[in-house]
Amino acid sequence: MKKSILISVITLLAISFMFTACNKKQEASSQNSSQKVVRINFQTGTLCAAPVHVAMKMGLFDEELEKIGQKAEYVQVVEGGATLGEMIASGKVDAGYGLYATQLQAMENGLPISYTSGIHVGCTKYYVRADSDIYSAKDLRGKKIGVPGLADSSVMNLKRKLMDEGIGITADNNEVEFVAYASSDLAIALNNGAVDVIGAHDPVATKGELAYGFRKILDTGVDEKFVNEYCCQQFVTHKLLRENPEGAAAVTRALQKASAYVEAEPRAAALLQIENNLVAGDLDFNAALLDELNFIPSRSLGKKTFDSAARQLQEAGILKKTTDIEKFIAQGYIELFGVPDGYSYDSATKTYSEINGVRTSFKEGAI
């Protein structure tokens, strides 16, 4: 009798244990299925996408999102496939990084994104052949200019520069011609005389310069107009802002940190890209280009960039005259709770420090 009672007790305990374990598995499964995911865009072959590559491979996106019980997923933008704008519009991407000016017209037409931080300055350069009689933007009246795309930031930046020089770029008074080429064909087009000038992004720009002996007439990394303006910035979608503002803040902090890391450790960042098959090329060449670029992140200077560009492009008629520019800027560039103006990275201690305040320029710092 005692033996049968003992067996019954053991059986009941075993069943109880099984139910408990099963319930815990179901709870864990339920928690995992409800865990918020932030889908972040990335692309390969782009040297100045180093902050995204660093944040992915060094776990910065994961680290910031894990703090709030969320996780990252990565969505690749493939050349020849859907564009970044198309992926955003179709709801396949929640956050990412790229040439902000390329998206301005799309944003005006309803692309549901807002920018949250400037990431880096100066990856766009303009070249002529060595025997050209063009020496600066002042000489571009009546010239043909090859660019990667007619809505590309290389076009938007140059149009703003030409406006300053009094050269017509409006529909009613257009004194230059832009012609779109694949990035890989720009140098060939210039060398063959199909265009007078090209605007290109690194590393394509510098590779063309070295291969053909082109002469540089404008570099956004050092030009007085653009030296404190970002070319590439962090964005988040409006859906993410509505449904998961904590996730939007987390990915912004992660990319700011990654940018600060690239600024301090350009060679390590270049090596990470090569070792992970994210960017091809020679380590010394890639590291030198990353070192040349300014990867000091700043939300305040990022917004100042966006503000200046939007106002001038509306004046030029590229953004519609009917657009409420104050509302466009306020919605297009936002400040997220819990996100500092930027970060710096100390290589000796391997630590990040917040940069707060409002930057007026990189030289003056935050005030």
N, C-alpha and C positions, 0 to 999 in steps of 0.2 A: 504493500500500500504506500509506504513512504517513498519507495523507488518510483512508483507511478506519479506521485505528487511532484517529486523532484524533476522528473522528465517534463511534466506539464509546465512547471515554473520556467524551466530552461527554454522550453518551446515558446512560451509567452514572451520571455525576454528577447529571444531571437527575433520574433515577429515584430516586437516593439522597436528593436534596433533597426530592422529593415525599413519599417515605416518612417522612422526618424531620419535615417540616411536618405531615403527616397525624397522626403519632404525638403531636406536641406539641398539636395540636387535640384529639385524643382524650383526652390527659392533662388538658388544661384543662377539657374538657367533663366528665370524670369528677370533677375537683376541685369544679367548680361544682355538680354534682348531689349531691355528698356534703357540701357546705357547710351547716352548721347554720343553721337559721332560727328566730328567735324571733317568734312572732305576738303582737302587742300590740293590745289593744282601745282604741278611741277612740270618741267620740260628738260630734256637733255640737250647737250650741244651748245648751251648758252652759258658762257663764262660768268657773266654778271648775275646769274641766278645762284651764285655761290651761297648766299644766305639761306635760301630754301634748301639747298643740298646739305648744308651744314646742320640746319635745324632738323632735317629728316634723319640724317645718318648719325648725328651726335645725340639724338634723343631729346632735343629741346622742345619740339612739339609735344612729344609723349609726356615729358616731365611736367610741362605747364598744364596740360589737359588732365593728367592723372591727379593732380592736386584738387581738381574739382569733380573727380569721378567720371571723367569723359575720356575718349580716345580719338586718335587721329587715323584717317585713311587718306591715301594719296591717289590722286587722279592725274594721269599723264596727258599733257597736251602733245599730240603727235603731229609732226609736220605732214601736211597733206590730208589730215583728218579734220574733225570739227575744230573751229577756232575757239580761243578762250571765251570770247563773247558769246558764241553759240552754246558752249558748255554751261556758262552762267545762266543764259536765258532758258535753257532746258532743265535747269535745276540739278545739274550733275556736279556742281562745284559750290562750296560754301565760302571759301576764303582762298586768297592767293596773292600773287605779286606779279607786277609787270610794269610796262611803260604806261604811265598814267595818261599821258596826252593822247595816246592811241585810242583810248576809250571815251574821251570827252564827248564827242558827237553822239556816240552810242548811248551814253548816260543821258544826254539831253533828249534822246528819242525813247527813253524808258528802260535802259539797261539797269537792273535793280542792284546797284552796288554803291558803297560809300568807301572812301579811303580813310585809313586810320593812322598811318605813319609813313614818313619818308624813310627810305631804306638806303639808297645810294645815289651819288651825283656823278655825272660825267662819263657816259659810255657812247656818246654820239659825236662823230667827227665828219668833217666835210673836206673833200679833196679835189684837186685839179691835177692835170698832167704837169710835169716839170717845165714844159715849154709854154704853158698857158700864160696869157696876159691878165689873168684874174688873180688878185692878191688878197681880197677880203670880200665880205658880203656887199660892200659898196659897189663892187664891180659886176654884180649879178644881173643887172637890168638886161632883159632880152636873151638871157641864157637858158639852156635846157639842163635840168637837174634830175639825175637818176636817184631814185629812193626805193626802199623796200616795199612801200605801199602808200597809196595816196592819202590814207588816214593815219599813217605812221607818225610817231612822235618826231621823227627827223623832219617831216614836213611842217608840223605844227611849230616846232622850235624855230626853224628857218624863216617861216612866214612872220613870226613875231620879230625876229631880227631884221628882216627886210622892211617891215613897217617902220622900225626905228630909223632906218636909213632913207626913208622916203620913197621906197620902191613899191609900186602898186602890186597888191596881191589879192584884191577884191574882184568880184565878178564883173564889176563895171570898169575896173582899171587893173587889169592883170598884165604885169610886165615880165613875168617869168613863166616857164613851162616845167611842170613836174611830170616825170615819166616813171612808171613802176616797173621794177625788175625783181627777179628772185635775188635774194641777198648774195648768193654765190656768183651771180652774173654781173654784179655792179662794177667790180673792178675791170672786168673784161670790156664792159660797155664804155667805160671811161677811157681805157687804153686804146680802144678802137675808134674813138672819136664820135661815138653815137650820142654821147652827152658831153656837156662842158664841165659838169661838176657832179659828184656823187655825195650823198649823205648816207652813212653806214654806222652800224653799232659794232663795238668790239665783241669778239676778236676779228671779225671780218674786216673792219676798218683798218686796223694796224697791219694785218696780214697783206692786204692790198697795197698799203703804203710801202712795205718792205719788198714785196714781189715786183712792183712796177716803178718804184721810185717816185710815187706821187708826192705832191706838195700839199701840206695841210693849210687850209685857209680859215678854219673855224673848229674849235674844240670846246664842247659845252662844259668840260671839266675845268677849264681855265678862263674861258671868256667872261668878261666882267658882268654881262647880263645873266649868265647861267651858273656862275660858280657857286652860288648859294641856293640853287634850285635843284630839286631832285628830278631824275629822269624815271626812276623805278620806285614804286610805292606799294604798300600793303593795302589790300582791299578786303572787305567782307560783304556778303550779300545782305539785302534787306530782310530776307527770310531768316537768316542766322541772327540778325540783330533783334528781330521780333521774338523768335522762339528760344534763342540761346545767347543772350548778350555776354554771359560769363565765358562761353566758348570763344566768342569773337575777341574778347579781351585777352584770353589765354594765348591764342595763336598770334596775336599782335605782339605780346610780350616776347614770345618765343622767337619771332622773326627779328625783333629789335636786338635781342641778345645775340642771335646768329650773325647779324650784320656787324655788331660790335666785335665779335670774334674774328670775322674776316678782316676788319680794319686792323686789328692787332696782329693777326696771324695769316697774312695772305698766302704764304708758301704752304702752310699746313692745310689751308682751305683748298688751294689748287691741287695738292696731293690727294686730298679726300675725293675731289671730283674725278681725278684720273683713276684712282684705285677702285672706285665704285662704278666706273664706266658711264659717268654722267657727262663728262666733257673729255674730248680727245685732245691731243696736243702735247707739246713739250713742257715739262714742269717749269723750267726756268722762264720760258716765254709767258706761260699762263700766270705764274706767280708775279712776274714783273707787271703785267697788265692789272692784276687785282691790286697790287700795291699802289699803282698809279691812280686808281679810282678812289673816291671818298665814300667809305662805308660807315660813316658816323650817322646813326639813326636819329631822327628828330620828328616828332609829331608837329611841333609849332612851325618849323621851317617847311615841312611837307605841306601844311595848310597854306602857308604864305605862297608857296610855289603854285598850288592849285588855284588860289585866289587870283594871282597875277595873270596866269595863263588864261583862265576863264574870261576875265574882263577884257584882256587884249584881243582874244580870239572872237569875242562877241563884237568888239569894235571893228574887227576885220570882216565881219559877216560870216565867219565860219560857224560860230554859234548864232542861233537865230536872234534877231533884234527883239522878237516878242517874248523871249525867255526872261523870266524874272531872275536876274543874275544873283541877287542876294539870296533868294531861296535855293537856287541851284547850288551855290557854294555851301550854304548851311547844311543842305542835305547830302551834298557830295563829299564833304569832309567832316568827320565827326570826332569828338573826344570821348573815349570809352573809360568808364569807371575802373580804377585799378590799373591803368596803363600810364607809366611815367612818360615824360617827354622823349626819353631814350635811355640807352645804357652805354656804359663803357666796359671794356674787358681788360683785366690785369693779367698779363701772361705769366708773371712771376708767381702769383698766388692762385691763378686759375679761377678767379672770382669775377662776378659782374657787379657793377655799381649803378644805381639809378641816376639818371640825369633829369633834373626837374627845372621848372621855370620855363620862360619863353625865350627861344633863341631868335636873335635878330640877324646873326650870321655865324658861320663856323669860327671865325676869328674872335668875335666878341663873346661867344659862348652864351650861356643862359643868364637871364636877368630876373 
